[in-house]
Amino acid sequence: MSAAELGRKLGLARSTIHMMLTRLEEKVIDGYTVKLKPETLENDARCYVTITRDPKKSSLIEESLYNMPEVDCLATVAGSIDFMILVRTDNNQQMDSVLTKIAMLDGVLNTESHIILSSKFNRIPN
């Protein structure tokens, strides 16, 4: 919502709200995001992928995954796998192509894909 609308709701001047937001942005807020309504994503294919990697190639894999726009999230995890990523494409044909590229990255030893059939709830911004 706009600073003016927020000010009306809180009974504060728009300039006060703007000043408070500026302080928060300097110290606390790292950025803003847009959360899309699920019905606007007609051909949204999503997949969690686990990756086992050669430890010596970790940085190379991370950089390669970062440069793939279809990879929304990369996390290191404890256990028998090394990375977990979230991949998003327009359709399953594109998903197949992206999963093949990931499996072929230098240093990737094994991948396992988990296609998301439906989301029951999501507290994380898209």
JOZI-V156173 format. One record per backbone hydrogen bond with DSSP energy under -0.5 kcal/mol. CO is the residue of the C=O (numbers start at 1). NH is the residue of the N-H. E is the energy in kcal/mol with one decimal. If there is no record, write none. Layout:
co->CO nh->NH e->E
co->CO nh->NH e->E
This chain:
co->2 nh->6 e->-2.6
co->3 nh->7 e->-2.6
co->4 nh->8 e->-2.2
co->5 nh->9 e->-2.2
co->6 nh->10 e->-2.0
co->7 nh->11 e->-1.3
co->7 nh->12 e->-2.5
co->13 nh->17 e->-2.1
co->14 nh->18 e->-2.7
co->15 nh->19 e->-2.3
co->16 nh->20 e->-2.4
co->17 nh->21 e->-2.7
co->18 nh->22 e->-2.3
co->19 nh->23 e->-2.0
co->20 nh->24 e->-2.3
co->21 nh->25 e->-2.7
co->22 nh->26 e->-1.6
co->23 nh->27 e->-1.6
co->24 nh->28 e->-3.5
co->24 nh->29 e->-2.9
co->34 nh->36 e->-0.6
co->37 nh->40 e->-2.2
co->38 nh->41 e->-1.6
co->40 nh->42 e->-1.1
co->41 nh->44 e->-1.0
co->43 nh->45 e->-0.9
co->44 nh->46 e->-0.5
co->45 nh->89 e->-2.7
co->46 nh->116 e->-2.7
co->47 nh->87 e->-3.0
co->48 nh->114 e->-2.9
co->49 nh->85 e->-2.6
co->50 nh->112 e->-1.9
co->51 nh->82 e->-2.3
co->51 nh->83 e->-2.2
co->52 nh->109 e->-2.5
co->52 nh->110 e->-1.8
co->53 nh->55 e->-0.6
co->54 nh->57 e->-2.4
co->55 nh->58 e->-1.2
co->57 nh->61 e->-2.5
co->58 nh->62 e->-2.7
co->59 nh->63 e->-2.4
co->60 nh->64 e->-2.3
co->61 nh->65 e->-2.8
co->62 nh->66 e->-2.4
co->63 nh->67 e->-1.8
co->65 nh->68 e->-1.4
co->67 nh->69 e->-0.7
co->68 nh->71 e->-2.0
co->70 nh->72 e->-0.8
co->70 nh->88 e->-2.9
co->73 nh->86 e->-1.8
co->75 nh->84 e->-2.6
co->82 nh->77 e->-1.8
co->83 nh->51 e->-2.6
co->84 nh->75 e->-2.4
co->85 nh->49 e->-2.5
co->85 nh->87 e->-0.5
co->86 nh->72 e->-2.7
co->86 nh->73 e->-1.1
co->87 nh->47 e->-2.2
co->89 nh->45 e->-2.9
co->91 nh->95 e->-2.0
co->92 nh->96 e->-2.4
co->93 nh->97 e->-1.6
co->94 nh->98 e->-2.5
co->95 nh->99 e->-2.9
co->96 nh->100 e->-1.9
co->97 nh->101 e->-2.1
co->98 nh->102 e->-2.4
co->99 nh->103 e->-2.3
co->100 nh->104 e->-1.6
co->102 nh->105 e->-1.3
co->105 nh->108 e->-2.1
co->107 nh->54 e->-2.8
co->107 nh->109 e->-0.6
co->110 nh->52 e->-2.8
co->112 nh->50 e->-2.7
co->114 nh->48 e->-2.5
co->115 nh->117 e->-0.6
co->118 nh->120 e->-0.5
